[in-house]
Amino acid sequence: MAKKKIDRRTVEFKIMVTAYLYRSGYNKSELAEKLQISQSSLYNKLNNIDRFTLWEFRRLIQIMQLDEKQIMCLCA
């Protein structure tokens, strides 16, 4: 069975989200609520950054208060 390829962007994104949750005191359930998506949708999207809609991604950037350098890192 072939190993699943791990996307660098997805890993870095998950680290950023985890750091945000730690700093803010929120949990993934609360973050999903802020994004107006279900908790299971958030888990799926965190495992594949490409599954986020543009609106969800923009909202997440706004919630996490990411700067331009951090955003560019995710888009490269």
N, C-alpha and C positions, 0 to 999 in steps of 0.2 A: 504494500500500500504506500502510495506517495505521500510525503510530508506536505502539510499545508504551508505555503509560503507566507511568511510574516511580513506585512507591509510596514516599513520604517515609519511612515507618516502616522499610521494608526497607533503604533506603539508610543511614539512621542506625544500624540494627542491624548492617549489614555493617561500618560504620566502627568500632562498638564491638567487634565480634569481631576485626577486624584489629588494633585497638589492644591488645586482650587478648593475642592471639597474639604480638605484638611484645614486650610487657612480660614475658610468661611464658616466651618462648623455645620455645613449642610451635608445631607446624605444624598445618595443617588435618587431616592424616591422624591425628595424635595426638588432636586434639579429637574427631574422629569416633569414634575408639576409646573415648574417655572417655564419649561419649554412647551407645555401643553401637549405632551405626548405620554403614552403609557410607560410604566417602568420597564416592561419587557422590550418595548421599542427602543428605549434608551440603551439598554444592555446590548441589543443587536447593533445599534448604530455605533456604539463605542468600540465594538469589535470590527467595524468596517466604516471608517470615516466617510467613505463615498456614499453611504446610505442616507446621510443627513440631507434634507432639502436645503435649498439656499436660505429660506426663511429661518429654519431651525439653526443653521450654522451661524447666520448673522445674529440671531437672538443669543446663542451661546457665547459668541464673542463679546456681545454687549454685557451679558450677565457676568462673565469671567473677567471683564475689563482687560482683554488682551491688547498688547501694543502691536504696532505694525510689524515689528521684527518677529514676534511670536506668530502672527498670522501668516507671514510670508514663509516661515518655516513649515507650516502645515500645507501650504499650497505648492511648494517646490517638489 
